Amino acid sequence: MEPLRLYIVDDHQILIDGLSAFFSTVSGIEIVGTANNSQILLQEVHLLQPDILLLDLNMPKMDGMATLDALQKDHSRLKVIVLSSYHQSYFINDARKKGAKGYLLKNGSKTELLNAIEAVAGDGTWFPESGISEAADDAEKSVFTDDFKKKYQLTRREIEIIKLIAQGLTSNEIGEKLFIAENTVTTHRRNILLKLEVKNTGSLLNFARQQGII
């Protein structure tokens, strides 16, 4: 019987090294490739033809949710298990909608990981049995927002403006609400687009949803 072909994508090499060492002791599983970003995965997936992908969500340049979108478009047969530090119900549900077959927390056990791989390889799925409470979800989102600000160098004001944009407010309305001039809001909006490398408000809101900001 051919071994299960596994590919790992995570921006932390130490995690890749640890998983690689672990799977080297597991019969029936062969690691055919690893990458620190999704661009490398998308370049190699045609050639390596993995059966299962372990995918991190929080990565630079192209995050895990965007990667799921790309894989659904061009490699829908590849079975993806998200391996993430974030257990908000939003991320779990969105990953499922985008085609992931499983979702595991990085602080889970190796036994759980093997069970998830076995389930997904057998055309099953592996997701948390129940979502976390709204209060916990809100608390985790607050922590994630802080990480988001640090990663993308956004100010607290810029985060606030993103949330108001998501409510459908115009620059003038945002300025009135925050007691700042409309042209100041316009400048903030331009800086936000530049920092996040998105082209318009629609792309900004989509990105913010993917990152759990709104």
C-alpha positions, 0 to 999 in steps of 0.5 A: 500500500502506498504511503499517505503523501503529506505536505506541511506549510507553516511560517515557523521552521521549528514547527515544521522540523518537529512535525517532520521528525515525528512523522519520520517515526510513523509508518504509512505517512511520507512527507513529500514537501514543506514550505514556509509560505503558501506561494511555494506550496502553490508552485510545488503542488502540481509536481509533488501531488500530496494527498493531505496538506497541513496548513497554518492560517497566520502567515505573511503575504498570503494567509491560510484563508486565501490559500484555501480559496486558491486551492479550491479553485485549482486543486479541489481534490487536495484534502486540507487540515488547518493547523492553527493557534486560533480557536475562534468559531469564526475561523473554524467555520470559515475554514470549513466553508472554504473547503478545509476537511479538518481543523486542529489546534497547535497545542493538541496532541500527536494522537489527535493529529494522527486521528485527524489525518486518518479521518480525512484520508478516509474521506471524513472530516475532523472539526471541533465538536462544538464552538466556543462561547461568544464571550470567549470568542470576543476575548480571543478576537481582542487578543488576535486584534493586538497581534494583527496590529503588531504584524501589520503595523496598524495603529489603534485608530486605524483598527477603529476606522476599519471597524467603522468602514465595516459598518458602512460609514462614509469618511465624513460620518467616521470623521464626525463620530471620531471628532476628526476631519474628513480629510484625516479619515481619508488619509487614514484609509489610504494608509490602511490600504497601503499597509495591508497591500489591498486595492479598495474597500471591498478587498479591505473588508474581505481581508479584515474578515479573514483576519478576524478583525470584523 
